[in-house]
Amino acid sequence: MSSNYLFTSESVSEGHPDKICDQISDAVVDLYLNKSDQKEQVRVACETMVTTNKVIIAGEVRGPDISNEEIENITREVVKNIGYEQKNFHWKNFEFNCFLHAQSDDIAQGVDANNTRTEGAGDQGIMFGYACTETKEFMPAPIHYSHLILSDLAKLRKSGNAEGILPDSKSQVTLLYNQDNKPIGCDNIVVSTQHEAHLTKDKIFDYLYPIIKETLPDEWVPPEEKIFINPTGKFEIGGPDGDAGLTGRKIIVDTYGGSCPHGGGAFSGKDPSKVDRSAAYVARYVAKNIVYAGIAERCTIQLAYAIGMVEPLSVYVNTYGTGKLNDLEIRDLINKTFDLTPRGIRDMLNLSNVNYLSTAAYGHFGRESESSKYFTWEKTDRAKSILESLN
């Protein structure tokens, strides 16, 4: 860039209709994995739709026998934990329909392993990973702060200290970047949140302003006239009653907020054999370790796979001119350091034992969990090996 510029990313809360669906779909993945003693053989491709007082699940599965009642129970538990007890969408009362069926044999024959190393990719496709030095989490700053505002608002709502705030909300953060592609300030923030009828915009602002001040660096907090709360005036009808939701419609929210390309595949509802999910996770793992090792300040990784084939068809690296090596040399380092086969990814990141529900709101990247088993793609344990390979 030859001059300063603005860049914007958005996030949505756990109560957004699409995110409800992502969480339900991932809860189904967890259910099948947790009840199986052969996790590597589990296959789940679960799609969810929500609308006014209805939840519909469909897709393909293979694994332990699980009843519709069990699936319905975890679905209601997910909705309850989000906090939906509204007249037109209540965790106790919504109509539930489940249309899961057995996985196609045509897909299974290309994916199943004949031995421990020959598991094929669960689909064709391209996946991207990204890391940068904009935040300590190695995430682009606009999406990072967008997530934090909403996750902190959800914590406040669930604590009981934000009376009248309801689960459905969205945020948008616009940052100012300098000519060196470094964020140097915040131009504006937008937050829309569902609320009860008695709650005024001023009161909602009172809830949100301390969160914004706590989230952003002190010198970045924009003036109050650049913080836009519920720009339409009110947001009383929300959640699935206000808008139908579907699994997989918030893929840019799930990843990097538009700061790098996206291959088009969603994550939620898919077991680790689906490279839409596992290869996107390992691409982040690779990119983060490259940046953490000091090899580059920004790094995009693209991986390409074909269904049933074991090795990636291509590995692409772009460090945007910030690399200490050229991108082809970094690609060679990656091929030496990481096993990018589907089984290699599953083993390297322990993907059979991840709690996928924990990933399904507020982003799949730049996060940690109390258990080291979760968000394993955020580890930086390969940085040392990368540096040793240079010698």
LINFENLIN-V814391 format. One record per backbone hydrogen bond with DSSP energy under -0.5 kcal/mol. NH is the residue of the N-H (numbers start at 1). CO is the residue of the C=O. If there is no record, write none. Layout:
nh: [NH/NH]
co: [CO/CO]
This chain:
nh: [5/7/9/11/13/15/16/20/21/22/23/24/25/26/27/28/29/30/31/32/33/34/35/36/41/42/43/45/46/47/47/49/50/51/53/54/55/56/57/58/59/60/61/62/66/71/72/73/74/75/76/77/78/79/80/81/82/83/84/85/86/89/91/93/94/95/97/99/101/103/108/109/110/110/111/111/112/118/120/121/121/122/125/127/129/131/132/133/138/144/145/146/147/148/149/150/151/152/153/154/155/156/157/158/159/160/160/161/165/166/169/170/171/172/173/174/175/175/176/177/178/181/184/185/187/187/188/189/190/191/192/194/195/196/199/204/205/206/207/208/209/210/211/212/213/214/215/216/220/221/221/226/227/228/228/229/230/230/233/238/241/242/242/243/245/247/249/254/255/257/259/270/271/274/275/277/278/279/280/281/282/283/284/285/286/287/288/289/290/291/292/293/294/295/296/299/300/301/302/303/304/305/308/309/313/314/316/318/322/324/330/331/332/333/334/335/336/337/338/340/342/343/345/346/347/348/349/350/351/353/354/356/358/359/360/360/362/364/374/378/379/383/386/387/388/389/390/390/391]
co: [177/175/173/171/169/167/13/16/17/18/19/20/21/22/23/24/25/26/27/28/29/30/31/33/38/39/62/60/269/45/58/56/245/54/88/51/95/49/97/47/99/45/101/43/64/67/68/69/70/71/72/73/74/75/76/77/78/79/79/83/89/86/84/90/90/53/55/57/59/61/104/105/106/107/107/108/108/115/111/306/309/273/305/303/301/299/138/297/135/140/141/142/143/144/145/146/147/148/149/150/151/152/153/154/155/156/157/156/162/194/167/192/11/190/9/188/7/173/185/5/182/178/176/176/174/185/174/226/172/228/170/168/235/164/196/200/201/202/203/204/205/206/207/208/209/210/211/212/217/217/218/223/224/189/226/227/191/228/230/236/238/238/239/239/50/48/246/250/251/252/256/267/44/271/273/274/274/275/275/277/278/279/280/281/282/283/284/285/286/287/288/289/291/290/290/131/318/129/316/127/314/125/121/306/304/304/302/300/319/295/326/327/328/329/330/331/332/333/334/338/310/119/341/342/343/344/345/347/346/350/351/354/355/356/356/357/12/254/371/375/376/380/382/383/384/385/386/387/388]
